[in-house]
Amino acid sequence: MYIVTNTVKVETGYAEGFIERFNRVGKIETKQGFMGLEVLLTMKTKGYEEITIVTRWEDMDGFLGWIGSEEFKESHAHRDGIPPFIIENKTTHYEVKVQRKPIPNKLAAN
């Protein structure tokens, strides 16, 4: 599995509006290799708000297919440049080496 995070610092008061952009079905859901997306809000920041967008992919090729697509370009086109409320952002790439899943508790089913 391949995971990409995009951590975005925004001016205080802009996080909820920024997060709302991700709260709808988009083009990414149709891309080969896409496994999921989560949007995280960092708690207890001071002087700014921080959002992390996590995308999960079957492999790096799936991610590269997404960022090379017309759909990606359209969804990331900033008509007037980067919005002024964005302070900074950082993208990080991960290769998942260990993954654990819960063991079903048969007693809980009774």
Secondary structure per residue as TSV (DSSP state, phi and psi in degrees):
chain	resnum	aa	ss	phi	psi
A	1	M	-	360.0	148.9
A	2	Y	E	-126.0	130.1
A	3	I	E	-123.0	137.6
A	4	V	E	-124.5	130.6
A	5	T	E	-114.4	144.2
A	6	N	E	-125.4	107.3
A	7	T	E	-98.2	123.5
A	8	V	E	-121.5	124.6
A	9	K	E	-94.8	130.5
A	10	V	E	-126.9	160.0
A	11	E	-	-62.3	147.7
A	12	T	T	-54.3	133.5
A	13	G	T	98.7	-7.2
A	14	Y	-	-105.3	-8.0
A	15	A	H	-62.5	-48.1
A	16	E	H	-61.3	-41.7
A	17	G	H	-64.9	-38.8
A	18	F	H	-66.0	-44.1
A	19	I	H	-62.4	-38.5
A	20	E	H	-58.7	-27.7
A	21	R	T	-59.4	-26.9
A	22	F	T	-94.8	-4.3
A	23	N	S	-91.3	47.2
A	24	R	S	-157.5	157.0
A	25	V	-	-69.5	135.5
A	26	G	-	-127.1	-159.4
A	27	K	S	-80.5	-26.5
A	28	I	G	-60.4	-32.0
A	29	E	G	-63.1	-19.0
A	30	T	G	-94.0	-4.2
A	31	K	S	-81.5	140.0
A	32	Q	T	-58.2	129.9
A	33	G	T	90.7	-9.5
A	34	F	E	-70.3	131.3
A	35	M	E	-115.6	-19.1
A	36	G	E	161.9	166.0
A	37	L	E	-143.8	135.6
A	38	E	E	-128.6	147.3
A	39	V	E	-119.1	121.8
A	40	L	E	-112.1	141.4
A	41	L	E	-112.3	119.3
A	42	T	-	-67.2	134.9
A	43	M	S	-90.0	149.7
A	44	K	S	60.6	44.2
A	45	T	-	-87.6	156.6
A	46	K	S	-126.3	125.4
A	47	G	S	87.2	-4.5
A	48	Y	S	-164.3	170.5
A	49	E	E	-121.3	150.2
A	50	E	E	-129.7	127.4
A	51	I	E	-118.6	137.1
A	52	T	E	-120.8	124.1
A	53	I	E	-99.7	122.6
A	54	V	E	-110.8	124.2
A	55	T	E	-116.9	138.3
A	56	R	E	-113.4	135.0
A	57	W	E	-131.2	152.4
A	58	E	S	-61.1	-38.2
A	59	D	S	-161.5	175.3
A	60	M	H	-62.2	-34.3
A	61	D	H	-59.8	-38.1
A	62	G	H	-61.4	-45.2
A	63	F	H	-63.2	-45.6
A	64	L	H	-62.9	-35.5
A	65	G	H	-62.3	-38.4
A	66	W	H	-66.2	-51.9
A	67	I	H	-70.8	-16.5
A	68	G	T	-91.2	-0.8
A	69	S	S	-87.4	157.4
A	70	E	H	-63.3	-35.7
A	71	E	H	-60.7	-41.1
A	72	F	H	-62.8	-48.1
A	73	K	H	-59.7	-42.4
A	74	E	H	-64.7	-42.5
A	75	S	H	-74.5	-17.1
A	76	H	T	-110.9	10.7
A	77	A	-	-76.3	120.7
A	78	H	-	-101.6	108.1
A	79	R	T	-56.5	-40.7
A	80	D	T	-113.7	30.3
A	81	G	S	84.2	-174.3
A	82	I	S	-67.0	133.1
A	83	P	-	-54.4	138.8
A	84	P	T	-65.3	-18.9
A	85	F	T	-78.6	-9.9
A	86	I	E	-82.4	121.0
A	87	I	E	-82.6	-47.5
A	88	E	E	-166.0	165.5
A	89	N	E	-148.6	155.8
A	90	K	E	-140.3	130.2
A	91	T	E	-105.5	134.7
A	92	T	E	-131.1	140.1
A	93	H	E	-113.5	138.9
A	94	Y	E	-132.5	142.9
A	95	E	E	-106.0	122.6
A	96	V	-	-73.6	124.9
A	97	K	-	-103.6	-30.9
A	98	V	-	-137.6	135.7
A	99	Q	-	-137.2	131.6
A	100	R	-	-122.4	146.3
A	101	K	-	-124.8	156.3
A	102	P	-	-66.2	150.2
A	103	I	-	-94.5	124.3
A	104	P	-	-58.6	135.7
A	105	N	-	-95.5	105.2
A	106	K	T	-65.2	-26.9
A	107	L	T	-69.3	-32.9
A	108	A	T	-68.7	-23.0
A	109	A	T	-75.6	-17.4
A	110	N	-	-83.2	360.0
